[in-house]
Amino acid sequence: MAKQINQKMAFYAMTSLFFIWGFITALNDILIPFLKAEFSLSYTQAMLVQFCFFGAYFLVSPLAGRVVAKFGYRNGVFIGLSTLALGCLLFIPAASVKEYALFLGALFVLAGGITVLQVSANPYVNCLGEPQHAASRLNLAQAINSLGHTAGPLFGTFFILSATSSSAGAEQVQLPYLLIALAAITVACSFKFIELPKLDFEQQKDVEVNGSIWQQKHLVMGALGIFLYVGAEVSIGGFLVNYFERPEIGGLTAKQAGNMVAYYWGGAMIGRFIGSILMRKYAPSLVLALNAVMAVVLLMVTVFSTGKIAMWSVLAVGFFNSIMFPTIFSLAIRGLGQLTAKGSGLLCQAIVGGAVFPLLQAVVADKFSVQVSFLVPVFAYVYILFFAMSQYKGRAQEVSAA
């Protein structure tokens, strides 16, 4: 029999999911250079890892929204974790056969499970408490996500990249993904023994809601913001190992470069803890605008410099990425009421930007250079600045009219 837990315990339970999908997502940054070397791929071919992984968000999110709406958040979590575990287990036959396409298929299944988790956990945490602190609360949960992002590359470097010189082959990925599958199954089972508190919009299912999510301007603008932000964040992370191996940038080995990726995601973790505090005092949209400006500046520095300056400036982008996803998400989903589940599905569908941007950057990297390719995510941060300022002005108008 499931045991009812309070809001505080529910928050802790749901944030454990943020850690899990952050850990797995960042592991792609290690998997990409490993598979690129293992199968002698071009940058564009290697970035099919991100295309298949984040493409799942676009295809699975609408279904995930319906699953959560019908079966509830707890069952959505169980389904998501079970699917995630299946995707991890598919790495075992893919590595045995040594077929790149099978790896891509396993990643798609794995990401499908993460999509269901995102559709379940993001709106639940956003609405689990006082509305005025939603952005701060989601930033705190995303800080745990960043902890997973930080641990993932270290885990992957130890189990995967450290073996590239010992001719271990594709089988090197089997053990780490088996361990992740076992962890996901354990957490999934634990959710069957708890009962999550019901939220206000869950308790009002008999209330008729007029309109469509497409009529919510701030939601649609936020969805584009999520598309561009995730695309930029993932694209940057996916190129770091190969970028730091370049003699004019870092001249590092694959293992050394893999360990450096942890600084990118670690910066995001620190930034989210700080952002969670700042947003209780300052408007989330203003903090978002400042971070977008800093991301643009740092990317321009890395493109037009070399050595440690180029290396540390691109790593510092991680710190300013920190609050972007949860803040955009909170601003976009604000005031949706019974449309929250559908709105969350749309926002999670927009995560497909992580599939598109890495390919765009890869095309530029193959045609010009990896360094020049970092101009691609600049355009994403320019739009995020525009979105942030539009939301700040809109909120100011609402307050003055009240």
C-alpha positions in Angstrom: 0.0 0.0 0.0 1.3 3.4 -1.0 2.1 5.8 1.9 1.0 9.5 1.6 4.0 11.9 2.0 4.1 15.6 2.7 5.1 18.4 0.2 8.7 18.5 1.5 9.2 14.8 1.0 7.5 15.0 -2.4 10.0 17.7 -3.4 12.9 15.5 -2.4 11.5 12.5 -4.2 10.9 14.4 -7.4 14.3 16.2 -7.4 16.0 12.7 -7.3 14.6 12.4 -10.9 16.3 15.6 -11.9 19.6 14.1 -10.8 19.0 11.0 -12.8 18.2 12.6 -16.1 20.9 15.2 -15.7 23.4 12.4 -15.1 22.4 10.5 -18.3 22.1 13.6 -20.5 25.6 14.8 -19.7 26.9 11.3 -20.3 26.3 11.9 -23.9 29.1 14.5 -23.9 31.4 11.5 -23.2 29.6 9.0 -25.4 29.9 11.3 -28.5 33.8 11.4 -28.7 34.0 7.7 -27.7 31.7 6.6 -30.6 33.3 9.2 -32.9 36.6 7.4 -32.4 35.2 3.9 -32.3 33.3 4.2 -35.6 35.5 6.8 -37.3 32.7 9.3 -37.6 32.6 12.9 -38.8 31.3 15.6 -36.4 27.9 15.6 -38.2 27.6 11.8 -37.9 28.7 11.8 -34.2 26.1 14.4 -33.4 23.4 12.0 -34.5 23.7 10.9 -30.8 22.1 14.2 -29.7 19.7 14.1 -32.7 18.3 10.8 -31.7 18.4 11.5 -28.0 16.6 14.9 -28.1 14.5 14.0 -31.1 12.7 11.6 -28.7 11.5 14.7 -26.8 9.7 16.0 -29.9 8.0 12.7 -30.7 7.3 11.4 -27.2 6.3 14.6 -25.4 2.7 14.7 -26.7 2.1 11.1 -25.7 3.9 11.7 -22.3 1.5 14.6 -21.6 -1.5 12.3 -22.2 0.0 9.6 -20.0 0.6 11.9 -17.1 -2.9 13.5 -17.5 -4.5 10.1 -17.5 -2.5 8.1 -15.0 -1.1 10.8 -12.7 2.3 12.0 -11.8 3.5 9.0 -9.7 2.6 6.5 -12.4 4.1 8.8 -15.0 7.4 8.6 -13.0 7.2 4.8 -12.9 6.6 4.5 -16.6 9.4 7.0 -17.4 12.0 5.2 -15.2 11.1 1.8 -16.6 11.4 3.0 -20.2 14.7 4.7 -19.3 16.0 1.4 -17.8 15.0 -0.5 -21.0 17.0 2.0 -23.1 20.1 1.5 -21.0 19.8 -2.3 -21.2 19.7 -2.0 -25.0 23.3 -0.7 -24.9 24.4 -4.2 -24.1 23.4 -5.9 -27.5 24.3 -2.7 -29.4 27.9 -2.9 -28.0 28.1 -6.7 -28.7 27.0 -6.3 -32.3 29.1 -3.1 -32.7 26.5 -1.3 -34.8 26.2 2.5 -34.5 22.5 2.5 -35.6 21.7 0.2 -32.6 23.3 2.7 -30.2 21.2 5.4 -31.7 18.0 3.3 -31.2 18.9 2.6 -27.6 19.4 6.3 -27.0 16.0 7.1 -28.5 14.3 4.6 -26.1 16.3 5.9 -23.2 15.4 9.5 -24.0 11.7 8.6 -24.4 11.8 7.5 -20.7 13.4 10.8 -19.7 10.8 12.7 -21.6 8.0 11.2 -19.5 10.0 12.0 -16.4 10.4 15.7 -17.5 6.7 16.0 -18.3 5.9 14.6 -14.9 8.5 16.3 -12.6 8.9 19.8 -14.0 5.3 21.0 -13.7 4.8 19.1 -10.4 7.8 20.8 -8.7 6.8 24.2 -10.3 3.3 24.0 -8.7 4.4 22.3 -5.4 4.1 25.4 -3.2 3.6 29.2 -3.4 3.2 30.5 -7.0 5.5 33.5 -6.4 8.4 31.2 -5.6 7.9 28.8 -8.5 11.0 29.9 -10.4 13.1 29.8 -7.3 11.8 26.3 -6.5 12.4 24.9 -10.0 15.9 26.4 -10.0 16.7 24.6 -6.8 15.4 21.3 -8.3 17.4 22.0 -11.5 20.5 22.6 -9.3 20.2 18.9 -8.4 19.9 18.2 -12.1 23.2 20.0 -12.6 24.8 17.9 -9.9 23.8 14.9 -12.1 25.3 16.7 -15.1 28.5 17.3 -13.2 28.8 13.7 -12.0 27.9 12.2 -15.4 31.0 13.2 -17.3 33.3 12.1 -14.5 31.5 8.7 -14.4 31.7 8.4 -18.2 35.3 9.4 -18.4 36.3 6.8 -15.8 34.3 4.0 -17.4 34.4 4.9 -21.1 37.0 7.4 -22.2 39.8 6.0 -20.0 39.6 2.8 -22.1 40.1 4.3 -25.5 43.8 3.7 -25.4 43.4 0.1 -24.2 41.4 -1.1 -27.2 38.5 -2.2 -25.1 36.1 -1.5 -27.9 32.4 -0.7 -27.8 31.8 -3.2 -25.0 33.2 -0.6 -22.6 29.8 1.1 -22.5 28.0 -2.0 -21.3 28.8 -1.9 -17.6 28.1 1.8 -17.0 24.7 1.7 -18.7 23.8 -1.6 -16.9 24.5 0.2 -13.6 22.3 3.1 -14.6 19.5 0.7 -15.5 19.7 -1.0 -12.1 19.6 2.4 -10.4 16.5 3.5 -12.4 14.7 0.2 -11.7 15.3 0.7 -7.9 14.0 4.2 -7.9 11.0 3.2 -10.0 10.0 0.6 -7.5 10.4 3.0 -4.6 7.8 5.3 -6.2 5.2 2.5 -6.1 5.3 2.7 -2.3 4.6 6.4 -2.0 1.6 8.6 -2.7 2.4 12.1 -3.9 0.3 15.1 -2.6 -2.3 16.3 -5.0 -1.9 19.8 -6.4 -4.7 22.4 -6.8 -5.1 22.0 -10.5 -5.3 18.2 -10.1 -8.1 18.6 -7.7 -10.2 20.7 -10.1 -10.6 18.3 -13.0 -14.3 19.0 -13.2 -13.6 22.7 -14.1 -14.0 23.4 -17.8 -11.1 25.2 -19.3 -11.6 27.3 -22.4 -9.0 28.1 -25.0 -5.9 26.3 -26.3 -2.3 26.3 -25.3 -1.6 27.9 -28.6 -3.5 31.0 -27.5 -1.1 31.5 -24.6 1.4 33.8 -26.1 3.9 33.6 -23.2 3.8 29.8 -23.4 4.5 29.7 -27.2 7.3 32.3 -26.8 8.7 30.2 -23.9 8.6 27.0 -26.0 10.8 28.7 -28.6 13.1 29.8 -25.8 13.4 26.3 -24.5 14.0 25.0 -28.0 16.9 27.5 -28.5 18.3 27.2 -24.9 18.5 23.4 -24.8 19.9 23.4 -28.3 22.7 25.8 -27.3 23.5 24.1 -24.0 23.6 20.6 -25.5 25.5 21.7 -28.6 28.2 23.4 -26.5 28.6 20.5 -24.2 28.8 18.0 -27.0 31.8 19.7 -28.6 33.9 20.4 -25.5 36.0 17.2 -25.5 37.0 17.6 -29.2 37.5 21.4 -28.7 39.9 20.9 -25.8 41.9 18.3 -27.7 42.8 21.0 -30.3 46.5 22.0 -29.8 45.7 25.8 -30.1 43.0 25.5 -27.3 44.0 23.0 -24.7 46.1 20.3 -26.2 44.5 17.8 -23.8 44.0 14.1 -24.0 40.5 12.7 -24.4 40.5 11.7 -20.7 41.7 15.1 -19.5 39.2 16.9 -21.7 36.4 14.6 -20.5 37.2 15.6 -16.9 37.1 19.2 -17.9 33.5 18.9 -19.1 32.5 18.5 -15.4 33.4 22.2 -14.9 30.9 23.2 -17.6 28.0 21.4 -15.8 29.4 22.2 -12.3 29.2 25.9 -13.1 25.5 25.4 -14.0 25.0 23.6 -10.6 26.5 26.5 -8.6 24.7 29.1 -10.7 21.3 27.4 -10.0 21.8 27.4 -6.2 22.8 31.1 -6.4 19.9 31.8 -8.8 17.4 30.1 -6.5 18.3 32.6 -3.8 18.5 35.7 -6.1 15.0 35.0 -7.6 13.5 35.5 -4.2 14.7 39.1 -4.3 14.9 40.0 -8.0 12.5 39.4 -10.9 13.4 36.1 -12.6 13.1 37.7 -16.1 15.8 40.2 -15.2 18.2 37.5 -13.9 17.5 35.6 -17.1 18.3 38.6 -19.3 21.6 39.2 -17.5 22.7 35.6 -17.9 21.8 35.7 -21.6 24.0 38.7 -22.2 27.0 37.1 -20.3 26.6 33.9 -22.4 26.8 35.9 -25.6 29.9 37.7 -24.4 31.7 34.5 -23.3 31.0 32.7 -26.6 32.4 35.6 -28.6 35.5 35.5 -26.4 36.1 31.8 -27.0 35.7 32.2 -30.8 38.2 35.0 -31.0 40.8 33.8 -28.6 43.1 30.8 -28.0 44.6 28.8 -25.2 43.3 29.0 -21.6 41.2 32.1 -22.3 39.3 30.3 -25.0 38.9 27.2 -22.9 37.8 28.8 -19.7 35.5 31.3 -21.3 33.4 28.5 -23.0 33.4 26.6 -19.7 32.1 29.7 -17.9 29.0 29.7 -20.2 27.8 26.8 -18.0 27.5 29.1 -15.0 25.3 31.5 -16.9 23.3 28.7 -18.5 22.3 27.7 -15.0 19.0 29.4 -14.4 17.8 29.5 -18.0 15.8 26.3 -18.4 13.9 26.5 -15.1 13.3 30.2 -15.4 12.0 30.0 -19.0 9.9 27.0 -18.0 8.4 28.8 -15.0 7.7 32.0 -17.0 6.1 30.1 -19.8 3.9 27.9 -17.7 2.7 30.6 -15.3 -1.1 30.8 -14.9 -2.0 27.9 -17.2 -4.1 26.1 -14.6 -5.7 23.0 -16.1 -3.7 23.6 -19.2 -0.5 23.0 -17.2 0.0 19.3 -18.2 -0.5 20.2 -21.9 1.7 23.2 -21.6 4.4 21.1 -20.0 4.2 18.7 -22.8 4.7 21.5 -25.3 7.7 22.8 -23.4 9.2 19.3 -23.2 8.6 18.8 -26.9 10.6 22.0 -27.5 13.6 20.3 -26.0 14.0 18.8 -29.5 16.3 21.9 -29.9 19.0 19.6 -28.4 18.6 17.5 -31.6 18.8 20.3 -34.1 21.5 22.7 -32.8 24.3 20.1 -32.4 23.8 19.1 -36.1 23.9 22.8 -37.2 27.0 23.4 -35.2 28.5 20.1 -36.5 28.0 21.3 -40.1 29.8 24.5 -39.3 32.6 22.6 -37.6 33.1 20.3 -40.5 33.1 23.2 -43.0 35.1 25.7 -41.0 36.4 24.7 -37.5 35.1 23.7 -34.1 36.1 27.1 -32.8 34.1 29.0 -35.4 31.1 26.7 -34.8 30.5 28.2 -31.4 29.0 31.2 -33.1 25.9 29.1 -33.7 24.6 29.1 -30.1 25.1 32.9 -29.9 21.8 33.3 -31.8 19.9 31.3 -29.3 21.0 33.5 -26.4 20.1 36.6 -28.3 16.5 35.4 -28.5 16.5 34.4 -24.8 17.5 38.0 -24.0 14.5 39.2 -26.1 12.1 36.7 -24.3 13.3 37.8 -20.9 12.8 41.5 -21.5 9.4 40.9 -23.1 8.3 38.9 -20.0 9.7 41.6 -17.6 7.8 44.4 -19.5 4.6 42.3 -19.6 4.7 41.5 -15.9 5.3 45.2 -15.1 2.3 46.1 -17.1 0.2 43.6 -15.3 1.3 45.0 -11.9 0.6 48.6 -12.9 -2.9 47.6 -14.2 -3.8 45.7 -11.0 
